[in-house]
């Protein structure tokens, strides 16, 4: 694997999208990482907490998923970063 040199070193912080820096141990990067992992694997869970069904997102459709939201009508919205293309938000209607 080739080595990458930034010439700035690693001071243990990470930059935020809207400016500023925080420690890599801060709750903000932790929450972002947790959200990324949650978006990558979705599951349907019953009222008792039992997993009823699950699966991974289709990589061709969601190249770089970054956010999850549920609309008032229960439509699941998944946002994807551009990853070299146009950023998108895909909606999946509820199957109630």
Residue, then its C-alpha position, 0 to 999 in steps of 0.5 A: x500500500x502506498x504511503x500518504x503524506x499530508x505534511x501536517x501530521x496527526x494532532x488527534x483532531x478532525x475538521x467539521x463540515x461547517x468549520x472548527x475542529x474537535x478531538x477524534x475522541x469527541x462525541x461528534x465523530x463517534x455519532x457520525x461513525x455510528x450513523x454511517x454504520x446504521x445506514x449501511x445495514x437496515x433491519x425491521x424490528x418488532x415491538x418486542x425488539x426482535x429483529x424480523x428482517x434485515x439486509x444491506x443497502x444495495x451498493x450500486x444504488x447507495x454508493x456512499x450513504x450518509x444520512x437516514x430520516x423518516x418523514x411524517x408519512x413514514x417514508x424512509x429517506x436515505x441521503x448519499x454523498x456525491x462520491x464523484x457524482x451527484x448527491x442524492x436523497x432516495x425515498x422508500x414508501x412505508x409498506x403499512 
